[in-house]
Amino acid sequence: MTFFSPMRVRSSLAPLFPGVLLALVVATAAKFLSEHYGAPVMLFALLIGMAFNFLSDDPRFASGLETASKTLLRAGIVLLGLRITAGDVVALGPWTFLTVLGLMAATIASGFVCARIFGRGWRFGLLTGGAVAICGASAALALAATIPPDKDSERNTLFTVVSVTALSTLAMIAYPILFAFLGLADTQSGFMIGATVHDVAQVVGAGYSISPEAGDIATIIKLVRVAMLPVVLIVALLAISRGSGGRGGAIRLPLFVVGFVVVSALNSLGLVPQAVAAPGIDLSSWMLVIAISALGVRTNLKDMMQLGWKHVAIVVCETLLLLGLALLAVETGIAGG
């Protein structure tokens, strides 16, 4: 008897095919529109996916959509480690590095404070604070996979992805104009872009629209924020473990967190050849877009509209706080010099 016979594999994968194929088609359409019209691919994936929400109730699609929104998501996050090298972090210098960490910590803390002020739960505060502080949609998805779910988890995750993607797009346009008006040097503008814009793609677009030097600095600063993702996930797990009445001690790290750390470490040591890293990063991008597409299909737009203005206010407050603190750091000469 064989455990991996073709028939067994086929019978296991067949129920997943319709849902995964649907998510792949939506993701492909989103990629096409993004490349031809310049809007964020994640936003297209969400909007197109929500248009097919009526299929989420069809049992033929359910298991495949769930697999695409969870399993492919985790695999895509693991491959995000191919973006990170320790050399990029070291090159920043200690003060800039510590400033970035401080900005991230303050932003995540503000998520809990804002959630409390506006009457929302700690899950939403951690989700939005982490998304704004780290890397937008990717961080939101990673945190959503870590935080214990409740009845509002999926629509909160979708809302967070939509809001941080939209705000990141606005920032890509507005921040270079703002920083030029404030008379910031290219190095300072690069730091500000990398430290405050949510998504990697928008950081690259905004930074290089100023100058090559600003673009390089912005990209490195942003990748440092991405590199802190596993640290934030581990801290979140510890807090959740203790806050839920756990006895402390060892916690079980999700495999995708361990995988992210391992891949990042291998990449930092130069053990991942470019011929592998480049397609791996592309594959990661595809997996995340497919996951977002599946999440969009599974989420009802009516449920999203019922969340109310308080959800929007929380994300906007976190974004403005991060911008203000980063600007203070630059103006006082702590970073960006």
N, C-alpha and C positions, 0 to 999 in steps of 0.2 A: 504493500500500500504506500503510495507516495502522497505527501502533504502538499506538493506544489505541482500537481498534474494540470495540464492545460484546461481540462474540463472544470476543475475546481476553481482555477483562476478566472476562467470565463464566467462561471456562475456567480462569482463574487463581484466581478466588475460590471457585469451586464446591467444590474439595476441602477448603477451610478451614471451610466452613459448619457441618458437624455438630459439630466440636470447639468452635468459637467459640460456637455456640448452646448447647451443653452448659454451658460455663463461664458464659455469660450467665444461664441458668436457675438455676444454683447461686448465682450472685451475687445474683440477684433474691430468691431464698429467704432468703439470708443477710441482705440488707437488711431484708426484711420482719420476720424474727425479731428482728433487732437493734432496730428501731424499736418493736416491741411488747413486748420483754422486757428491753431496756436493757443487754444484753451486747454486747461488742465485735463489730462486723461482721466484722472480719478472722478472728476465732476461729470464728465460725459458718461463714464461707466455707471455711476449712481443713477443719473437721470434716465438713461436708456433702460437700465435694469428695472427701475421702478415702473416703467411703462409696461413691463411684462409681469407685474405682480400677480395678475389673475392666474398665471400658471403655477404659482407657488402652492396653491391648494390642490393641484393635480398630483396624486400619489406617484405617478410615473417620474416626476421631476424632483420630488422632495428629498430623497436620499442623496442624489447627485449634487443638488444645490447646497445641502448641508456639508457634504464633503468638500466642495469647492470653497465654501466660505470659512471653513475651519482648517482642514488638513493642508490644502494648498496655501492658505494664509501662513501657517506655521513654517512650512517649507520655504516660502518666500522670505520670511523674516530671517531664517537661518542663513540664507544666501546673501542677505544684506551685509553680513560680516566681511564680504569680499570688497566692500567699499573702504574699509578701515585699515589703517596701518599705525603702529605706535610711533613711527617717525613723524607722522603728521602732527601728532599731539605734542611730542617733545619740541618740535620746531617752533611752537607758539611762545615758549618761555613760561616760567611759573606764574607770573602775575596775570597774564592774559588767560591762562588755563584756569586759574583759581576764580577769576572774574566770571568766566563762562559758567563754572560750576555754581557760583553764588547766584547768578541770574536764573539758572535752572531751578535751584532749590527754592528761591523766592517765588518763582512762577507757580511751581507745584503747590507750595504752601498757600498761595493766593487762591488756588482752585478750591481748597477745602473751606477757606474763609468765605469766598464768594458764594459757594454752594450753601453754606449755612445762612448767609445773609438773605439769599433769595429763596430759601426754603426748599432746596434740593438736597438729595442724599449725598453721602460721602463718595459713593461709586462714581457719580457724575462729576464731582469735584476732582477726583483723582484722574479720571479719564480725560477731561478737558485740560486740566493743568498739565498733565504729562504730554498731551498732544501739542499744546502750545510751547512747552518748554523744550521738547526734544526734536521731533521730526514730523509733526503734522499727522497725516493720515496713517503712516506706517506705525508711529508710536501709539496712536489710538487703537489700531487693530491689535497690536501686541499687548497693550494693557487690557483690552477687552477679553483677550484670550486668557489672561491671568486672573482678573478680578472675578470672584464668585458671581455667577449670573443671578439676575432677578427678572421679574416680569417685564421690566422696561429696558433690559440690557441691549437688545438688538436695535431698537429705535434710537436709544441714546448714542449707541456707537455710530449709527448711520448719520444722526444729526451732527455728531462731533466731526466726522469725516467731511461732511458737506460744509460745515461752518469754517473749519480751519483751512480747507481748500479754497473756499471763497475769499476769506480774509487774506490768505497768502497771495492769491492772485491780485487783489487790490493793493497789497503791500508792494508787490513786484513793480507796479506802476507808480505808486505814490511815493514810496520811500526814497528812491533816487532823486526825485524832485525836491522832497523835503530836505534831504541831507545837503543838496546843492544850495538850497535857500539858506540853510544854517551855516554855510561856508566850511563844511567839513572837508578835510583832505581825503585823497583817495584811500589811504590806509585806514583812516577812521571810518569812512563810508563802508569799506569792505568789512570791517569788524561789525559795524551796525547791521549790515545786511545779513551776515552769517549768524549773528547772535539773536536776531529778532524775527526773521521771516520763517514761516513754519515748515514749508516743504522744500526738499532738496532742489527740485527742478526750478522752482521760483527763485531760490537763492542764486542759482547759477545765472538765470536770466537777468535778475536785477543787478548782480555784481558785475557781470561783464558788459552790461549796458552803460556802466560808469567808466570803467577802464579795465585793461587786462590785469593790472596790479590789484585793483579792488576785487575783481572776480576771483583771483587766486586766493586772496585772504578770506573772502566770504566763503568759498568752498571749503577751505581747511577748517574754519571756525564751525561751520555747519556739520562737518564730518565728526568733529569732536563731540558735538551734541548727540549725534547718532551713536557714537561709541559709548555714550553713557546709558544707552537704553537698557542693557542687561543689569547695570547697577540699580537703576530705578525699579526694574521689575523685581529684583531680589529684595530691595527695601520694601516694596509694596507687599510682597509675599510675607515678609517678616511681620509687618504691621497688621496684615489681615489675619495671620496665624494667632498673634497675641490678642488682637481685638475681638476675635471670635471665641475667646475662652480657651484657646489652645494652651498647652503646657509649655510652650517655647521649645527650645532644643532644636534639633535638626528639622529642616523643612524640605519638602520635595520640590526641587526645581523642575519646571516643565522642560521637556526635552528640547523644545525649540530655543529656550534661553541658553541651555548648555551648548547646543549646536551653534548658536550665534557666537558665543564666546570662543569656542574651539576654532571655527572658521576664521574669525577675526585674528586670533593668535597665530594661526598658520599663515595667514596673509601678511601679518606684521613681521614674521620671521623670514619672509621671502620664499616660503615653501609652496606657494600657489603660483604657477607660471601664468603669464599674461594670457596665453592661449586658452587657459581654463577660466581665469578670472573674468575676462571680458564677456564671454557667453554666459557665465554664471550670473553676472550682474543683470544682463538682459533677461535671463530666465526668471530671476527674482522679480524684476519689474512686471513681467507677464503674469506671474503667479499672484502678485498683489492685486493687479488690475482684475484678474479673473475672480479673485476672492471678493473684491469690492462689487463686481458685477453681480455675483451670486447673492451677496448681502442686499444689494438694491432690489433684486427680484423678490427676495423674501420679506421686504419691508413695505408696508402699506403707506402711501402718501398721506392718507387721512390721519393715520396714527401720528405721523410726523407733524402735521399741522396742529395737533392737539397739545403739543409740548408747550407752546406759549412763548411769550417774549422773555421770560426769565432765563430760559436756556440761552437765548441769544446774548442777553446782558452779561451772563457769566463769562462766555468766551471773549466778548469784546473787552470786558474789564481786564481779563488776564493778558490779552494782547497789548492793551495800552500800558499796563503796568510794566510788562517786559520791555516795551519800547522806551518808557520813561527811565527805568533803571539803567538800561544799556546806554542811553544818552548821557545820563549822569556820570557813568563810569568813564565815558570818552571825554566829557567836558572837564572832569577833574584830573585827567591824565592817567587814570589807573590802567586803562586799556586802550588799544587802538592807536597808540602813538607811533 
